[in-house]
Amino acid sequence: MIEQYFDALFSRVQSSPIVNAHNISFDIRGLRVGFIRGAITFIDQSELHIRELVDLAVPNPRIAYAYHYQNLSHQLIFRYDNTPHFPDLSTFPHHKHVDNENNVIESLPLNIFEVLDEIEMLNRWD
């Protein structure tokens, strides 16, 4: 059920020691389909902007996604997405932008939980 996925994400964000604030909306589009949009602000004022269309009835449930992480100055740290604009990558359409829009590397499809884990690993704030 999509509500369980939404609840798990909300709980993960609420329990993160590095989350300062969040504004995430959940749109139920079917029993197993939903859309997530919003932003999470971390204690250093960096932000993660989220867009995710999920269909839990299919093997690869993230139909469309973008996880855009930026610093306080709005400079890109990284962005994972599956927009089909880098066909030469072996992981097409999945890829990761690193440091700037033009630095693109291969990436397996991630979910929001893995992205939050990566941000927590990158930022060991006390």
Residue pairs with C-beta under 8 A, 6 or more apart in sequence:
1 31
1 32
1 56
2 28
2 29
2 30
2 31
2 32
2 33
2 34
2 54
2 56
3 28
5 34
5 54
5 56
6 26
6 28
6 34
6 36
8 113
9 24
9 36
9 112
9 113
10 24
10 26
12 112
12 113
12 116
13 19
13 22
13 24
13 40
13 116
16 116
16 120
17 120
18 42
18 43
18 119
18 120
18 123
18 125
19 40
19 41
19 42
19 43
20 41
20 42
20 43
20 45
21 40
21 41
22 38
22 39
22 40
22 41
23 38
23 39
24 36
24 37
24 38
24 39
24 40
24 50
25 36
25 37
25 38
26 34
26 35
26 36
27 34
27 35
27 36
27 37
28 34
29 35
30 55
32 55
32 56
32 57
33 53
33 54
33 55
33 56
33 57
34 53
34 54
35 52
35 53
35 54
36 50
36 51
36 52
36 54
36 112
37 50
37 51
37 52
38 49
38 50
39 47
39 48
39 49
39 50
40 47
40 48
40 50
40 116
41 47
42 48
42 119
42 123
42 125
43 125
44 71
44 72
44 123
44 125
45 72
46 69
46 70
46 71
46 72
46 77
46 119
46 123
47 69
47 70
48 67
48 68
48 69
48 115
48 116
48 119
49 66
49 67
49 68
49 69
49 70
50 66
50 67
50 68
50 112
51 64
51 65
51 66
52 62
52 64
52 65
52 66
52 67
52 111
52 112
53 62
53 63
53 64
53 65
54 61
54 62
54 63
55 61
55 63
60 109
62 82
62 109
62 111
64 82
65 80
65 81
65 82
65 109
66 79
66 80
66 81
66 82
66 83
67 79
67 80
67 81
67 110
67 112
67 115
68 76
68 79
68 81
69 76
69 77
69 78
69 79
69 115
69 119
70 76
70 77
71 77
76 97
76 99
76 100
76 101
77 99
77 122
78 96
78 97
78 98
78 99
79 96
79 97
80 94
80 95
80 96
80 97
80 107
80 110
80 115
81 95
81 97
82 93
82 94
82 95
82 109
83 93
84 92
84 93
85 93
86 92
86 93
86 95
86 104
87 93
89 95
89 104
89 105
89 106
90 106
91 106
91 107
91 108
94 106
94 107
94 108
94 109
95 104
95 105
95 106
95 107
96 104
96 105
96 106
96 107
97 103
97 104
98 104
98 105
110 118
